[in-house]
Amino acid sequence: MKKKITIIGAGPGGLAAAMLLLSKGYAVNIYEKECSVGGRTGRFLLGDYIFDIGSTFLMLPQYIERIFRLAGKNIHDYVEITPLDPLYRLKFEDGTEFYPSMDLEKTISEIKRVFPDQVENYLRFQHDEQYRFNRIERCFKIPYNNLYDFLRPSFIEALPQMNISGSLRGRLEKYFTNENMRLAMSFQTKYLGMSPWQAPSVYSLISFIEYKWGIHHVTGGLNQLTLAMSEVVKEYGGRIYTSTRVNKILTKGKKAYGIVLDDGTTVDSDYVIINADFAYAMSNFLKTKKKFTDSNLKKRAYSCSTFMLYLGVNKQYEIPHHNLIFGEDFKDYMDNITMEKRPSASSLLYIHNPAATDSTLAPHGKSPIYILVPVPNNKSSINWDEIKHNFRRQVLDFIIAKTELKDIERHIEQEKIVTPLDWQSDFNVYNGAVFNLSHDLNQMFYFRPHNRSEELSNCYITGGGTHPGSGLPNICISSLITSELLIRDDIGDHRWRFE
Ligand SMILES: Cc1cc2nc3c(=O)[nH]c(=O)nc-3n(C[C@H](O)[C@H](O)[C@H](O)COP(=O)(O)OP(=O)(O)OC[C@H]3O[C@@H](n4cnc5c(N)ncnc54)[C@H](O)[C@@H]3O)c2cc1C
C-alpha cells in the first residue's frame, strides 16, 4: 500500500515536493487554506485585471525546469517562459537610468554609456563571481541536519569564497568606485528583505546570477508556474483540498501521525510536510516544542515586509516590465528598515508593469500595475490600518515625481492595498516578514530550520522558511532536499538521490 503524505500549504514549496513524491509513487494530499493554489506565488483578480500576488522575477529557470524533469514532466508543455531584455530599468536618485541585460555585449555597452570607468571592474567582478558560484552553489544544494555537514569537502572548499565576516557592500567596494554602480550590484538583497550593508558578502552572487542567466517572465504571470505544478499534482492522482485550513499537527512522542482541519476533521498520514510559513506553523501547529518555542521564535531575526499597491489602470505606459526607482535616503532607509523600523515611501520602490511584454493580464489598452515598497516587518508595531492611506498617498507622490506615471491617478479603475498586517493576518506570515527568517549567516545552512523537522522525526519542511531560504530557486532546492530526505528515511537508504 502507498505511504500517505500530507502537505500543509500549496505554495511553490509544497507543490514542488508533491510533484516529486507523487512521481515516486507516494499518495499525496495537499491542504490549502486559500481557495486557490500558489501562496505568495499565486494570483488574484481585480475586475478584468490579473495580478501576481508576490513573485514576479523568475531567476535560474533551470531549477524549476529540473523539478519538472525529475517529476517526469517538461515544464515547457505547461508554461511559456521568456527571458526579459533588458533585465530591468534602474532609475537612481540623480535621474541616471541603467538597463542591464543577460547579453554580455549589451551590458558592457550599457556600462560604457552610464559608468564608463567601471567596465574593467565589472568584467573582473563577473569573472571572480563565476569562480565563487562554482564553489558555493553546491553548498546550497545539500541538507544540513547536523554540524558534521560543515565538514564536507565541498563546504570546506567553498568556505574561503564565502568571506563569512564580510558584508556584500564591503565586497562591492573592492570592485566598484561608482556609488550607483555599487547600488546596481547590491539592491538585489531586497529580494531577501535585507539591507546590502548588512547582508553577507555571499549575496553578491545574486547580481552575478541575474546578469549571467537573466530574469524571466512567464506568460500570464509567475502564478502560472504554481498552476502548472498543481496540474502535475492532479495528473499524478494527488489531491489538493483548497479552502481547507489546517489547525494542528497530531503528534505522539516525537512522531506526527496526521493533522486536524479547521472543521475538526482529523486526517491520518505516515508523513507530514509543512509548507505554510515556518514561524507561523511552529507557533500554531505544535503545542509542545523543544527548539522552536514561542520565545525562541520571537528572538530570531526576520526579513522586512512589503507594502503593496495593486492598481488596475485603463492605460498602458511606455515603461519597462520591471522598474526599480531609488530615492534619496536609500542607505539610511535600508538600515532603518531592519533596525529602527521606520517606513519610507521614497527610498526604494519597485514597479511591475507586465503589460510591457504580456498582453494576457488585462484588456487591450489597460495594465495591472503592481507597486512594492520594502517596509519594516510587524516587530515594529506600526499601525498600518491607521497609516496605510497616508502611505499610499506618499507612494503615489513619489511615483508621480520620479516616473512617467504622472497621470496614473486619473486612470485607476481597480485598487488593492496589502500591508504587513495583511501579510500576517490573511497570508499567515509570521511578523508579516514575507521573505521569512532573515538570511544572516547565523540563520543559514545548519542554523536555518532544517528540512527534516527538529521537533518530529517524520515531519519535514519545504519553502522559504527552511534551508536554503527564500526565493523560487531556493524553494525548488528546498523541495528537492526535503523530498529526498523523506524518501531516504522511508526506504532506509541514506544515499538515495533524485537523478
Ligand atoms: C511581495 C513578494 C514578492 C516576491 N517576489 C519574488 C520574486 O520576484 N521572485 C522570487 O523568486 N521570489 C519572490 N518572492 C519570495 C518567494 O519566492 C515567494 O514568496 C514564494 O511564494 C514562497 O513560497 P513558499 O512555498 O515558501 O510559501 P507560500 O508561497 O507562502 O505558500 C505557503 C502556503 O501555505 C498556505 N497556508 C498557510 N497557513 C495554512 C494553514 N493553516 N492551512 C493550510 N494552508 C496554509 C498559504 O495559504 C500558502 O498558500 C516574493 C515574495 C513576496 C511576498
The ligand as an SDF file (V2000), in Angstrom:
LIG
                    3D

 53 58  0  0  0  0  0  0  0  0999 V2000
    5.7550   40.5580   -2.4260 C   0  0  0  0  0  0  0  0  0  0  0  0
    6.6630   39.3990   -2.7190 C   0  0  0  0  0  0  0  0  0  0  0  0
    7.4250   39.3930   -3.8680 C   0  0  0  0  0  0  0  0  0  0  0  0
    8.2350   38.2860   -4.1510 C   0  0  0  0  0  0  0  0  0  0  0  0
    8.9200   38.2900   -5.3180 N   0  0  0  0  0  0  0  0  0  0  0  0
    9.6590   37.2090   -5.6550 C   0  0  0  0  0  0  0  0  0  0  0  0
   10.2510   37.1500   -6.9410 C   0  0  0  0  0  0  0  0  0  0  0  0
   10.0880   38.0650   -7.7610 O   0  0  0  0  0  0  0  0  0  0  0  0
   10.9880   36.0540   -7.2440 N   0  0  0  0  0  0  0  0  0  0  0  0
   11.1670   35.0340   -6.3610 C   0  0  0  0  0  0  0  0  0  0  0  0
   11.8570   34.0520   -6.6900 O   0  0  0  0  0  0  0  0  0  0  0  0
   10.6030   35.0670   -5.1170 N   0  0  0  0  0  0  0  0  0  0  0  0
    9.8470   36.1210   -4.7600 C   0  0  0  0  0  0  0  0  0  0  0  0
    9.2190   36.1540   -3.5360 N   0  0  0  0  0  0  0  0  0  0  0  0
    9.5970   35.1620   -2.5000 C   0  0  0  0  0  0  0  0  0  0  0  0
    9.0860   33.7190   -2.6020 C   0  0  0  0  0  0  0  0  0  0  0  0
    9.5890   33.0770   -3.7360 O   0  0  0  0  0  0  0  0  0  0  0  0
    7.5890   33.5670   -2.6190 C   0  0  0  0  0  0  0  0  0  0  0  0
    7.0950   34.2510   -1.5290 O   0  0  0  0  0  0  0  0  0  0  0  0
    7.1340   32.1060   -2.5480 C   0  0  0  0  0  0  0  0  0  0  0  0
    5.7830   32.0170   -2.9180 O   0  0  0  0  0  0  0  0  0  0  0  0
    7.2640   31.4640   -1.1600 C   0  0  0  0  0  0  0  0  0  0  0  0
    6.9180   30.1200   -1.3180 O   0  0  0  0  0  0  0  0  0  0  0  0
    6.6280   29.1260   -0.1200 P   0  0  0  0  0  0  0  0  0  0  0  0
    6.3010   27.8090   -0.7500 O   0  0  0  0  0  0  0  0  0  0  0  0
    7.7280   29.1700    0.8680 O   0  0  0  0  0  0  0  0  0  0  0  0
    5.3710   29.7290    0.6710 O   0  0  0  0  0  0  0  0  0  0  0  0
    3.9810   30.3900    0.2220 P   0  0  0  0  0  0  0  0  0  0  0  0
    4.0030   30.8000   -1.2070 O   0  0  0  0  0  0  0  0  0  0  0  0
    3.6540   31.4280    1.2160 O   0  0  0  0  0  0  0  0  0  0  0  0
    2.9470   29.1680    0.3990 O   0  0  0  0  0  0  0  0  0  0  0  0
    2.5260   28.7370    1.6670 C   0  0  0  0  0  0  0  0  0  0  0  0
    1.0810   28.2750    1.5420 C   0  0  0  0  0  0  0  0  0  0  0  0
    0.6220   27.7800    2.8130 O   0  0  0  0  0  0  0  0  0  0  0  0
   -0.7400   28.1580    2.9560 C   0  0  0  0  0  0  0  0  0  0  0  0
   -1.1270   28.1000    4.3830 N   0  0  0  0  0  0  0  0  0  0  0  0
   -0.7320   28.9250    5.3800 C   0  0  0  0  0  0  0  0  0  0  0  0
   -1.3090   28.5630    6.5500 N   0  0  0  0  0  0  0  0  0  0  0  0
   -2.0860   27.4840    6.2750 C   0  0  0  0  0  0  0  0  0  0  0  0
   -2.9470   26.6700    7.0670 C   0  0  0  0  0  0  0  0  0  0  0  0
   -3.1230   26.8800    8.3750 N   0  0  0  0  0  0  0  0  0  0  0  0
   -3.5950   25.6410    6.4610 N   0  0  0  0  0  0  0  0  0  0  0  0
   -3.4430   25.3890    5.1380 C   0  0  0  0  0  0  0  0  0  0  0  0
   -2.6550   26.1590    4.3430 N   0  0  0  0  0  0  0  0  0  0  0  0
   -1.9760   27.1800    4.9000 C   0  0  0  0  0  0  0  0  0  0  0  0
   -0.7730   29.5650    2.4000 C   0  0  0  0  0  0  0  0  0  0  0  0
   -2.0880   29.9890    2.0840 O   0  0  0  0  0  0  0  0  0  0  0  0
    0.1310   29.4050    1.1670 C   0  0  0  0  0  0  0  0  0  0  0  0
   -0.6140   29.0390    0.0260 O   0  0  0  0  0  0  0  0  0  0  0  0
    8.3450   37.1980   -3.2320 C   0  0  0  0  0  0  0  0  0  0  0  0
    7.5780   37.2250   -2.0780 C   0  0  0  0  0  0  0  0  0  0  0  0
    6.7230   38.2860   -1.8370 C   0  0  0  0  0  0  0  0  0  0  0  0
    5.8550   38.2520   -0.6240 C   0  0  0  0  0  0  0  0  0  0  0  0
  1  2  1  0
  2  3  1  0
  2 52  2  0
  3  4  2  0
  4  5  1  0
  4 50  1  0
  5  6  2  0
  6  7  1  0
  6 13  1  0
  7  8  2  0
  7  9  1  0
  9 10  1  0
 10 11  2  0
 10 12  1  0
 12 13  2  0
 13 14  1  0
 14 15  1  0
 14 50  1  0
 15 16  1  0
 16 17  1  0
 16 18  1  0
 18 19  1  0
 18 20  1  0
 20 21  1  0
 20 22  1  0
 22 23  1  0
 23 24  1  0
 24 25  2  0
 24 26  1  0
 24 27  1  0
 27 28  1  0
 28 29  2  0
 28 30  1  0
 28 31  1  0
 31 32  1  0
 32 33  1  0
 33 34  1  0
 33 48  1  0
 34 35  1  0
 35 36  1  0
 35 46  1  0
 36 37  1  0
 36 45  1  0
 37 38  2  0
 38 39  1  0
 39 40  1  0
 39 45  2  0
 40 41  1  0
 40 42  2  0
 42 43  1  0
 43 44  2  0
 44 45  1  0
 46 47  1  0
 46 48  1  0
 48 49  1  0
 50 51  2  0
 51 52  1  0
 52 53  1  0
M  END
$$$$
